[in-house]
């Protein structure tokens, strides 16, 4: 391996993508290509499915086909626009589309033609994603006396994730510059503007802005004006009215230029820090192409016994031990002169004649033309190991072969442990002193980010403090702690580990450190969560089947689930039980599958005979579910049977009264009726909100549990928010 005199720029954080496209074949190809670049991609083939995903998840970019089975053109954009801050890329079969300016108000960044080659589309999407994710950290100051003009510029830049601040005069601008490190300034020098050229000079003399790129918007675009502005420090000029795309392209260019400039500066600092770290921790020397020493660090001088002045200008043979075979050095030079890395164990001789051993890595330094400039050697002192080796040979009379066999076996054991487990060691304060490769590979962190830190760097916010209290209490007693942790990788994703943490003692049973051995069980946990999600989806679908027979939408059961979960939490139930009620509630009307369509879908009132048949759906639902041993379906059976009971005993099917009605059913009854009154049914129109809340006040203690009604009425806004977030999506833009 060679060390090149340049560095690569880091990639931005990976963002998530939602692909909305009815074509299975095309979307699968596009999704596979984007996932190969590392992007998490979700796919929806209808507007309805897309809105359902956006209700519960956020995405950094939406790639959209404007022709969907349940919507087309601007109507789709209107529906998606309710989900704020989403950025959209449209792709269409029309290569000459010219609706970009109309679409920009919906967050549309640009368009792609479906007839373009797939690699071209992927390249453009990848470029856009990187820009969006980079731009979130960049701030632009717009100084313009006209609020309308400034807001227009802000409207152009914000869809590209730039943070844009506005100042109407120099005083406001200076205040903003005092608190924000801006990356670019835009000054409007229009004839109607009170902002003059003196402000440009003022900015160039201020420490906060002397190096920031400055754009000028002007109505006087002549040679004399431009000459003066260049002398005063302007970087770009735009003749008003300017072209939006030109402004965006130049903003992107200068922001990228500044980013690379800062990153290059950072890389120089980082390289110096690396050099300092290497100098402090290892034995370092450099030679020219002829092998003459040009640099040694303090550790080299210390271990060799020579002073700096005695080493510079000498060949490395000054420290060569006579017992080292010449063939090793011949092979070393053949390797490094080919531009390759050489690594091996070298026995050296100190100035006083004593021996020391080092593990040496010699790297050629290559310039941009591929020529070798010099060689750098990094050594680690391994004298203690070889001294033990010599001592064992002398005292125990073991052969070289036996020693090598024992050491080789030890290294294999060490390799087996490292390959099969995730291992860390900490000092008694919990700061990490060692982590194996599996730890870095699994968490995404590197050694520099881990050593010296505690395990909080991978702690997930969902892990309760009580877990760590118990862990430390156990370790302080000298016992082994075992348990499951939910941790967080560097990229923000969750990971689950089964952990065994134990104290390491000396021979007097005094603790020296702690060792943590982990096993990644993320796949098992994810599988469990996927099974739970699948079970919940089946519940939803069964509930939707029942509701669809009476012409209810699938969102009815989802709203009832959300209302029920919230009411349970308000009632004081814990999250687990509240989730159980919410998950079971979609099955409340499952018994309707046994009711004839002529009754379910009758637009008018039911006669007495029809009403008797309708009322049987509660017991039908209970009969379907009652024999399950699953807690979820047991809860659903109770809700199906009792959610039409009334608090005063006038409900059905069993005329239960008060708290004889199961709490789950009392909660779902309020949720179900609220949603029924708030939406159109085949036999009625939706009620106004005021009428709905008045109904619940009137039925408090009659139809409904008064305590639950009070909780409901005291949180009206929360329930209305849920209702509005789960509207029947396809009707949004009508």
N, C-alpha and C positions, 0 to 999 in steps of 0.2 A: 504494500500500500504506500502511496506517495502522498505528501502533503502539498496541496496546490496553494499558490498565493492569491486566492480569491475565496469568496464564500457565496453560498446560495441564499436567496431571499426566502424567508419562511412563508408557508401557506396560511391563509386566514382560517379561522374556525369554520368547520363544515356546517352549512345551514340545511334546513329541511325544505322539501318541495312537495306540493300537492299538484298532481297531474289530473286534469279534468278532460276526458276524451272518451267518446263512445266507441272508438275503434280499438278492439282488443289487440289485434295484431300490431298496429302501429304503436299503441301505448306501451305494449309489452317490450318492444324493441327500445323505445325511448327510456322506459323505466330501467331496463337492464343496463343500458349505457351509462345512465346517471348514477346508478348504484355502484357501478364499477369505479366511478370517481370518488366514492365514499359518501354520496349524499343519501340520507334517509328519504325515501320516496313513498308516498301514499297515492292510491289511484281511486278515482271516482268516475263512473261512466254516465252519471246523470247529474243534473243540478240538485235534485233532492238529496242524493247521496253526498254531494260535495258540501252542501249546507249542514248536513248532519255531522260530517267530519269537522267542519270549521266551528261548530257549536262547542265542541269539547277539546279541540286541538288548535294550535297556532302553527303557521308555516312562514318561512322566510320568503318564499316565492311560489306563486301559482302559475302554472303553465296551462293555458286554457284554449280549447277549441270552441269557437263561438256558435257551433251548430250541434246542439244536444237534443236528445229525444224529448225532453220536457222544457225546452227553452231555446231561444235563438237571439243572436245579435246583442244589442244594447240592453235588452231585457235581462239577460244573464248578468251583465255587469251591474245593473241596478240591484239585483238580488245579492250579489257578492259584496256590494259596497257597504252593506250594513255591518260587515265585519271589518272594523277599522284597521288601518296600518298594514294591510296586505298589499304586496307588490305583485303585479300581474304581467305575464308575458303572453301575448296572444299569438297563436299560430293558425293560419288559415290557408285555404287552397287558392285564395285570390292574391296573386303576387303584386298586384297594383293597388292594394287597398290604401286609401288616403284618409282614414278616420282617426289618425293618431292624436290630433289635437282634441277631437271630441272625447276620445277615450281617456286622455291623460287625467281628467278629473276623477276617474274611477281608480286611479293608482296604476294605470297601464304604463309600463316603461318602454314598450316597443313591441314589434311584431316580427314573426318569422313565417316564411312560406313553407307549407307542408311538402312542396315539390322539391325543396332544397335537399341536398345529400344529408343524411343523418349526422355524419361527423361535423358538418358545418353548423347544424343546429346545436349539437352538444357543445361545441366550442363557444358559441355565442352565449348559451345558457350558463356555462361554467364561468365565462368572463364576467357576466352580469352578477352572478352570485358572489364572486370574489369582491367585486366592486361594492356591492350592497353591504357585505359584512365588514369590509374595511371602512366604508364611509361613516359608519355609526360612531366612530371615535374622532371624526373631524368636524371642526366648528368653523363657520363662515360668518363674518361680520359685514352686514350691508348698511352703509351710511348714506341715507337718502332723506332729504327734507320732505319728500312727498310720500305719505303713508301708502297711497294706492300703488305707486311705482315700486316701493320697497316690498310690499306684500306680493306683488306680481313676481318679483325675483325669488322671493321666499317660496312661492307656489311652484316655481320651476325646479328649485333645488331640493325641496323636502322629499318628493317621491323617491329621490336617489339616496335617502337616508342621511343626508347631511344635516347637522344641527345648525340652524340659521338664526342669528340674533339680529335685531334691527335697532339702529340709532338714527335719530332725526337731526342731530347736530353733534359738534365736536365734544361737548360736555358729556352727553350720553355715551358717546363712543369711548372716551377716556375711562369712564366708570366701568364700562363693560370690559375694556382691555385690562383693567386692574384686577379683575376676578376670573377672567377666562383666557386661556392660551389659545388664541385663534390661529387657524392654519391658512386663512386667506381673507383679504379685505376687498370689498367692492364699493367704490365711491362713485356717486352720481354727480357729474359736473354740468348738468343741464342748465340752460339759460334761466329756467324758472326756479332753479335750486339755489338755496342760500349757502350751500357748501362750496367753498372756493379752493383754489389750488394751494393756498397756504396750509390747508389741512393735510395735504399730501406731504409737504415738507415737515410739518409737525409730527406726523406719524413716523417718518424716516429718522427723526431725531429722538424718538421715544425708545427706551430699552425694550419695552414689551412688543413693539411692532417694527423695529428697524430691519428685521430679516424676513418679515412676512410678505409673500407675494401680494401685490396690490393691482386690482383691475380698475380701469377708469371707463365710465360711461359718459360720452360727451356728444354734443350736437355740432361741435366745431372740430371736424375731422380734417385738419389741414397740416401741412408739413411743419409750420412754425409751432402750432399747439403741441403736436406730437413730440417735436424736438425738446421743447421746454419740459414736458411731462416726463420724458425719458431721463433728462438730467436731474429731475427732482425725485426720481426713484420709482416710476410706474413700470409695471411689467407687461400689461396687456391693455389694449384699447378697443372699445366697441362704439361704433357710430350708431346713435339712436335714430330710429327704432332698430334694435339689434335683432339678430337671428337667434332664437332660443337654442337651437342645436349647437351653434357655434359657441355660445356661452357655456353650455354643458360640457362640450368636448374640451374646452380650454380649462374649465374648472377641474375636470377629471385629470387632465394632463399635469397641471401644477400641483394638485393634491398628491398624485402619484409620484411626481418628481420630489416633492418635499418628504414623502414617506420614505422613498429610497435613500434620500440624503440623510434623513434621521437614522434609518436602519444601518446605513454604511458607517455612520458615526458610532452607533451603538455596537456594531460588529467590531470596530477598532477597540472600543473600550472593553468589550467582551474578550477579544483576543489578548489584550493586555492583562485582564484579570486571569484568564487561563494561564498565561505565561507566569504570572506571579504565583498562582496556585501550584503550578508544576515546579517552579523554582523552590517554593517552600516545602514541598512534599517529596521531591525526588532528586536524584543526582543527574545534572544536566551538563552537557557539553556540546559545542558546535565546532565543526571543522570546515575548511575549504575543500575544494574538489581533490586536492592533493593529500588530504588527511592531516593537515596542520591545524592545531587547536587555535580557534579564534575567540572562543568564549567558554568559561566554566562558571558554575554558580558556587555559592558558599559551601553547599553540601559536598560538592566534588572536592573542593579544597580540604574540607574537614576529614573526609574518609581517606583521601590519598596522602594527607600529611604535607602536601606541597602548598606553597603560597601561590596566589593568582599570577604574580609576575613570573614565577618559575615555570608555569604551565603554558602560558600564551606563547605561540610561535613554535611550540614543540610538537612532535608527532605523538600519537597515543602510545607508542612503544615505551614512553617514559614510565608508564604504569603497568606494562605487560609483565606477567609472571613467567619466569623461564619454563615452568612446567606445562604451559599452555601450548598445544600442538600448533605448528605454523599452518597446517592445512585448514584449521578453523578460520583463521584470518584471511586466507586466500579465498575460501568459499564466501566469506562475508563480503569482501570487496567485489567479487564477481556478481553477487546479488545486488548490492546497492548501486553499482555502476550501470546496471540494467534498469535502474529507476524503481526497484522493488524494495520492500521492507525486509530487514533481516532481524531475527530475534534469536537469542541464545544465552546460555550461562557462560560467564567469563570469570576466570580467576585472575585477579590483579595483585600488584605488589605495591605497598605503601613506601613512602620515602625512607621509613626506618627498616624496611626489608620484610615486614610481616605481610601475611596474605589476607586478602578479603575477596569475597565473591559477590558478583552482581548479576541480576537478570537484566540483560541489555536489549533495548529495541532501538534500531538505527533506521531513520527515515530520510530518504532524499527529499530535499526541498526543490520543487519544480516551479519555474517561472511560467508566464502566460504563453511562451513559445515552446514549452516542453523541454527546456534545457535544465540540467541540474545546476543549481546555484550553490548549494552547500549541503552538509549533512548535519542532522541533529540527533543526538543520542540521549535517550531517557533510560536511566538505570535505577534499579531497586536493590537495596542492600539485602542479600540473602545469606550473609555470612553466618548467622546464627544456625540456620538449617544445616549448612555444610560443616560447621563446627560440631554440631550434634552427631552428624554422620561420621565424622572422623573419630569422635569420642566413642561412639558405639562400636566402630570397627576395632578400636584399640582395646576398650574395656570388655566388650562382650564377645570379641573375636568373631563377629558375624561377617560373612562375606559380602562383597559388593553386590553380588547377584541377589542374596537374601534381603539386603537392605532395599534394593530397588523393587523387589517383589512386594515387600511389606508396604512401601510407600505407594506403589502402583495400586495395590488393593485398597489402601486408604483413600486415594483419589477417586477410585471407582465408587466406593461407598458415598463419598461426598457428592459425586456426580448424580448418583441414584436419588439421593435426598433432594438435591436441587431440582432435578427433573420432575419429581413426583409431587412436590409440595411448594407452597409459597411461604417463604421463611423470612422473618425479621428478628433482629436482636435489639434490645434497648438497654440503656443504663437504668439505674434505680429511679431516676426522675421521669422515665418514660420517653426519653429522647432516643431516636433511632440511631444506632451505631453501625448496623449492617442490614442490608436487604439483598436477597438473591435475585438472579435474572428474572425468575418467574414473577416476583413482586413487581418489578419495573414493567414487564411485559403485560401483566394483568391490569395494573392501575394506570399505565400510560405516563407515569412520572419518570424522570431520570434521576441518576444518583445525586446530582448537585441540588435537586429540589427536595430530596428526602433526608439525607444524612444530617443529623443535628436537629431535625424537626421531630415533633411528636406525631402520633397517629391521627391527630385532628385533621391533617391534610387530606385524609381519605374518609373522614367521618361524614355520614349522611345526616341531614337535618331531621330525618324521620326517626333516628335512633334515640330513644329516651335517655335522659341523664342517669336514670336509675340503673341502666345496664352497666355503665362505666363505674358507678358507685359500688355495685356488687362486684365487678371485676377487681377493682383495687382492694376492696375489703378482703377478697379471697386471696389475692397475691400477697398482701401484707401478712397474712396468717401463714405464709409459706406453702399454700395449697395450689393445686392446679385448677384453672378456670376453663370451662368449656361452654360454648354457646354459639349462636348464629348472629352475625353482624350484617346489617345493611350498610354498605360502604358506597362511596362515590368516586368514580374514576376521574382522571384529569379532564376528560371531555364532558363531564357533567352527568354521564350515564350512571345508573345505579348498578351495583354488583353485590351479590350475596356470598358470604363466606362462612363455612363452619370452622371455628377457630378453637385451638387448644393453646393456652398461654400458661407458661410455667416458670417458676423461679429457678435460676441456676446458682448452686451453692458452691463454696469452697469446702475443703475437708473439715472445717470447723462448723459447718452448716451456717455460715454467714452468707446472705444473698449477695451475689456479685452483679447479676443482670437478669433480664427477663427475655425469654425466647417465645415467639409466637409462630405457630405452625398453622397454616390455613389451607382449606380446600375450597376451590371455587364451585359453588352450587347454584350459580346464577341460572344456568339452563334448567335445573330442576324447579327453581322458584318460578321462572318464567313460564315453564310448562304448566305448573299449578295455576298460575294466574290466568294463563290462556284457557285452561279447562274451566275455571270459574267464569271467565268472560264468555266462553261458549255456552255454558249453562245459563248465564244471564240473557244472552242473545236468544236462546231457545225459549226462555220464559217470555221475553218481549214478543217474539214471533207468535207464540201460542196466544198471548193476550191480544195481539193485533188481529189474529184470525177471528177470534171471538168478536172483537169490536167491529171489524170490517163487515161482518154479516149484518150489523145494524147501521152500516154506513158511517162508522166512526173512523177517524184517521189513526194511523199507527202512533202519531205523536200524542194522542190522548193517554195511552198507557204510560208513555215516557213522562208526560207531565204529572200524572197521578203518582208515579214513582218518586219524582223529585219533590212534590208537595209532601208526600208521606214521610220521606226521609227527613225533610226539614222539620215537620211537625214533631216527629219522634225525638229529634235532638232538642227542640224547644221544650218538650215535655220532661226532658232530663235523662232520657235513655242514653246509654253509651253509644259510641260510633258503631260498634259491631252489631248491636241489636237494631239500631236505626237503619243501618245498611240492609239488614235482614228484612225489615218491614218494607223498605223501598224496593228491594229485589223481588219480594213475593207479591207486591201489590198489583203488578200487571196481570195477574191471573184472577183478579177479583170477579170478573164476569165470564170466566171460562165456560160456565154452565150454559151460556147462550148458544153454544154450538148445538145444543139439543132443542132449541126453540125454532119453530117454523118461520121462514122468511115473511110470510103473510102477516105475522104478528110483529116481528122485529122491525120490519120496514114500513109498517102502517103509518101513514102521515098524520092521521087523526087520533082521537082518543080511543083506547081499547074498551070493548064492552066487558061485562063482568066475567064471561066465560074465557075471553082472551086474556084478561088480567090474571085469572087463576093459573092459566098455562104459563104466562110470563113469570110469575112469582116462583115457579118451580126451578128456575135457573140457579138459584142460590144452593139448593140441596143437590142439584145435578153437578154443580162445580165441586161441592164437598165430596160427593161420591166418587168423582174422577180422581181426586187427589188424596183421599183420606188414608189409603193403605201404604203410602210411601213412608220410608224410614228416614228420608232426608229432611233435616231441619227446615230447609227452604220450602219444600213442598208441603210440609206439615203446617208451616205458617200460612202458606197460600190457601190450604184447605180451610183453615179457621176464618181467614179473611173472606173467602168465597161464600162461606155459609152465613156469616154474621154481619156483613157490611151493610145489609138493608134493615137490620134491627134498629129500633128507635129508642132513645134514652128513656122515653116515658112508657115504653112497653107496647106501643101500637105498631111496631114494625113486623117484618116477616123474615124467616119462616117459622120461628119458635116463640115469638112475642117476648123475647128476653128484655130485661129492664135494667137501666142504670149500669152498675159495674159488673152485673152478670154478663154483659156483652164484653167480649175479649177486647183488651186495650188495642190490639192490632186492628181490629175491625172498626173500633170507634175512631181511630186516626184516619184510616182509609176512607171511611164514610164522609168525613169532612172534605178530604182531598178530591174524592170522586164527584161529589155534588158541586163543589166549587168549579171544577172543570166543566161539568155538564151544563151548568147555568151560564158559564162564560163563553160557550161556543154553540154554533148552530147545530141542531139535531134535525132528523127527518120530520119530526112532529112539532118543532118550535124554532124560533129565532133566538140568538144569543141575547142575554140580558145586559143592560148597562151595569157598570161596576157598582154604582151607588145602590141599585136595586139588589144586586147580589149580596152586598155586605149587610143591607137592611134585612134581607131574608135570614141570614145567619144570626143576627141579633134577635129576631123574632123567634127563631127555632132553638135558641139557646135553652137547654134543659128540657126541651120537648123532643125534637128529632136528634139533637146532637149533645154530646158530653159538654157541659158548660165550661169546664176547665180548658178543654181543647179548643172550643170556640174562642175563648178569651185569648189564648196563645195565637190563634190564627188572626184575629182582628188586630192584635197588637203588632203584627208583623205583616200588614197588608202589602207594603211595598216589596218585601222579599218575595211574596207569592206572585205578585204582578210581574216582577222581573223574570221569574222562572217561566211564567206563561208567555211573556213576550219573546224570550229566548228560544222557545220551542213552538213557534207559530207554524202553521202549515205552510212550509217554505215556498212552494210553487206559486202561491197567490200573492207573494210580496209585491211584485212589480205591476200588478194589474191595476 
